[in-house]
Amino acid sequence: MNSSARRYRHAVVIGGSMAGLVNARVLADHFEKVTVLDRDERPEGPEPRKGVPQGRHLHVLLEAGKRVLDGLFPGLIRELQREEGIKVVDPCRDAVWQHFGVWKARADSGIEMVLCTRPFLEWNVFQRVKALPNVEFRERVTVEELLTDAARGCVTGVKVKGPGGEETLEADLVVDASGRGTRAPRWLEELGYGKPEEEKVGIDLAYASRLYKRPKGFRDEWKLLVQYPRSPEGWRAGLISSVENDRWIVSVNGYFGDHPPADEAGFLEFARSLPRPGLYDYLQDAEPLTAPVTHKIPTSRWLHYERLPRFPERFIVTGDAVCAYNPIFGQGMTIATLEAKLLGECLSEQERRAPGELRGLADRFRQRVPGIVFVPWFMTSTMDKHYPQATGERSPGLGALQWFFCRLIEQTSVDAAAYHRFLRVLHMRDGMEAMLKPGMALPLLAYAVKSLFVPLPQRANVDRMPTLRA
Ligand SMILES: Cc1cc2nc3c(=O)[nH]c(=O)nc-3n(C[C@H](O)[C@H](O)[C@H](O)COP(=O)(O)OP(=O)(O)OC[C@H]3O[C@@H](n4cnc5c(N)ncnc54)[C@H](O)[C@@H]3O)c2cc1C
């Protein structure tokens, strides 16, 4: 968009991580100036940073997220693939995935996902956003308060604390992309809007992760290896992902206080406890490059801003600040990009409806966010609540739903077409309704009936890590 088409003056983004960066990119098309504030100090290169502790752990980018990034930063992923060795893989063909006690089938699906370390992706997106002439980044600046007009109906800026002391920044729009630790619920309550309802699932999950050199003898039989437990009796998991610079990132995790230790021996012992053959066997010849680090995720949490009866004008909450998931299905960054795209759509709509006017934008955005958040939340929370130890409200009929979901997961080990359709939903190419179409629902029903009579080892692949046919 050329600068004359920018109708608004100044947008402030709180947080310069994945959500903040993609939002800044979108806002740069509509605002003369965008200021991204972060309390953290960004390292000199693609390294983990304090403000994003989860960055040291395995991250994947789902297809829907890749598509948005391709749209916002044309050529970025291809360039990183060509020059930096990040992997764009077919999750059906290039991954081996043990889930719920079965190994999923492998075949071409045409779906694309991105494998690289989280700091590497964030760093490269940051470079692209920093190159925009109307975006400014300010570090070591913590946003402490929202500023509003006298009637408290409209956000007019932020109060910040930085190296130079306290300061106020005026803005036409404030976007909160400050992650799980967001202060938005408190700010809204203090301004008289009340706190958003909080939907929570207690999982007491912790990760331990480290980088390895990819072993020379590894024949590239997969790019991603995933071992997830059979709930409710198992709750330990492990993953290996091929990332840039010929390395592997290895994460292991455990729910309900069964946390992997950060010491060398404990990390390996935890890995050894996963079903074999599997992750542990591959670590035998791999040389560790970093010590294990841990990260705790006590809950997944959705803050329902859309349910608040009133909401201030010119204030947007996005990314993990709205919904922070159990990362099992790798959805968070993808959701952040889809929400940024939504903000762009709302702004374009705003310009058509009432040029130069931002009234109504915040309401329209918050009402549409659940349309993005719901499916990923539903998938992870349904599976988490399969554990009796998980806290959180359970709706009537959840047990039946979980029973079918578990059958679907088993079915993906013997029915490549079912797995393909499941992946299309997971990667957000299709909506949840795709699962109800006869092509998916009828084979699932047939499998579900079979499961009542045929034992698991005879109806699903429980023991063979699938290889690709040449
Ligand atoms: C262990 C783990 C594994 C994950 N794996 C995946 C995965 O495979 N795929 C995936 O897509 N997602 C994954 N996620 C989720 C993903 O990390 C987040 O969804 C993603 O980082 C988007 O978050 P965000 O930008 O909203 O917030 P964050 O990344 O948490 O960033 C918040 C930013 O705001 C800054 N900040 C906070 N408060 C203030 C303030 N008051 N003033 C100024 N700055 C502030 C922080 O310094 C930080 O830079 C995983 C998460 C975890 C915990």
PDBQT file of the ligand as one rigid body, heavy atoms in Angstrom, charges set to zero:
ROOT
HETATM    1  C1  LIG A 501       6.665 -25.004  25.014  1.00  0.00    +0.000 C 
HETATM    2  C2  LIG A 501       5.904 -24.307  23.931  1.00  0.00    +0.000 A 
HETATM    3  C3  LIG A 501       5.938 -24.819  22.645  1.00  0.00    +0.000 A 
HETATM    4  C4  LIG A 501       5.216 -24.176  21.635  1.00  0.00    +0.000 A 
HETATM    5  N1  LIG A 501       5.214 -24.713  20.390  1.00  0.00    +0.000 NA
HETATM    6  C5  LIG A 501       4.565 -24.091  19.392  1.00  0.00    +0.000 A 
HETATM    7  C6  LIG A 501       4.586 -24.606  18.075  1.00  0.00    +0.000 A 
HETATM    8  O1  LIG A 501       5.106 -25.675  17.801  1.00  0.00    +0.000 OA
HETATM    9  N2  LIG A 501       3.955 -23.899  17.102  1.00  0.00    +0.000 N 
HETATM   10  C7  LIG A 501       3.302 -22.726  17.369  1.00  0.00    +0.000 A 
HETATM   11  O2  LIG A 501       2.759 -22.123  16.445  1.00  0.00    +0.000 OA
HETATM   12  N3  LIG A 501       3.244 -22.222  18.616  1.00  0.00    +0.000 NA
HETATM   13  C8  LIG A 501       3.857 -22.868  19.625  1.00  0.00    +0.000 A 
HETATM   14  N4  LIG A 501       3.811 -22.340  20.889  1.00  0.00    +0.000 N 
HETATM   15  C9  LIG A 501       3.055 -21.083  21.120  1.00  0.00    +0.000 C 
HETATM   16  C10 LIG A 501       3.847 -19.868  20.639  1.00  0.00    +0.000 C 
HETATM   17  O3  LIG A 501       5.062 -19.768  21.332  1.00  0.00    +0.000 OA
HETATM   18  C11 LIG A 501       3.008 -18.581  20.826  1.00  0.00    +0.000 C 
HETATM   19  O4  LIG A 501       1.691 -18.806  20.423  1.00  0.00    +0.000 OA
HETATM   20  C12 LIG A 501       3.611 -17.453  20.003  1.00  0.00    +0.000 C 
HETATM   21  O5  LIG A 501       4.834 -17.095  20.557  1.00  0.00    +0.000 OA
HETATM   22  C13 LIG A 501       2.747 -16.199  19.886  1.00  0.00    +0.000 C 
HETATM   23  O6  LIG A 501       2.805 -15.540  21.050  1.00  0.00    +0.000 OA
HETATM   24  P1  LIG A 501       2.678 -13.953  21.247  1.00  0.00    +0.000 P 
HETATM   25  O7  LIG A 501       3.490 -13.195  20.278  1.00  0.00    +0.000 OA
HETATM   26  O8  LIG A 501       1.241 -13.712  21.369  1.00  0.00    +0.000 OA
HETATM   27  O9  LIG A 501       3.322 -13.834  22.693  1.00  0.00    +0.000 OA
HETATM   28  P2  LIG A 501       4.837 -14.108  23.186  1.00  0.00    +0.000 P 
HETATM   29  O10 LIG A 501       5.594 -14.890  22.184  1.00  0.00    +0.000 OA
HETATM   30  O11 LIG A 501       4.705 -14.671  24.537  1.00  0.00    +0.000 OA
HETATM   31  O12 LIG A 501       5.442 -12.658  23.225  1.00  0.00    +0.000 OA
HETATM   32  C14 LIG A 501       5.026 -11.644  24.092  1.00  0.00    +0.000 C 
HETATM   33  C15 LIG A 501       5.976 -10.452  23.940  1.00  0.00    +0.000 C 
HETATM   34  O13 LIG A 501       5.463  -9.345  24.673  1.00  0.00    +0.000 OA
HETATM   35  C16 LIG A 501       6.492  -8.766  25.457  1.00  0.00    +0.000 C 
HETATM   36  N5  LIG A 501       5.807  -8.144  26.623  1.00  0.00    +0.000 N 
HETATM   37  C17 LIG A 501       5.068  -8.774  27.559  1.00  0.00    +0.000 A 
HETATM   38  N6  LIG A 501       4.511  -7.884  28.408  1.00  0.00    +0.000 NA
HETATM   39  C18 LIG A 501       4.909  -6.660  27.990  1.00  0.00    +0.000 A 
HETATM   40  C19 LIG A 501       4.659  -5.330  28.452  1.00  0.00    +0.000 A 
HETATM   41  N7  LIG A 501       3.857  -5.080  29.503  1.00  0.00    +0.000 N 
HETATM   42  N8  LIG A 501       5.260  -4.294  27.795  1.00  0.00    +0.000 NA
HETATM   43  C20 LIG A 501       6.067  -4.525  26.719  1.00  0.00    +0.000 A 
HETATM   44  N9  LIG A 501       6.309  -5.761  26.248  1.00  0.00    +0.000 NA
HETATM   45  C21 LIG A 501       5.748  -6.806  26.857  1.00  0.00    +0.000 A 
HETATM   46  C22 LIG A 501       7.419  -9.917  25.782  1.00  0.00    +0.000 C 
HETATM   47  O14 LIG A 501       8.727  -9.483  26.095  1.00  0.00    +0.000 OA
HETATM   48  C23 LIG A 501       7.374 -10.729  24.465  1.00  0.00    +0.000 C 
HETATM   49  O15 LIG A 501       8.314 -10.265  23.536  1.00  0.00    +0.000 OA
HETATM   50  C24 LIG A 501       4.472 -22.990  21.923  1.00  0.00    +0.000 A 
HETATM   51  C25 LIG A 501       4.442 -22.492  23.229  1.00  0.00    +0.000 A 
HETATM   52  C26 LIG A 501       5.128 -23.141  24.221  1.00  0.00    +0.000 A 
HETATM   53  C27 LIG A 501       5.028 -22.605  25.624  1.00  0.00    +0.000 C 
ENDROOT
TORSDOF 0
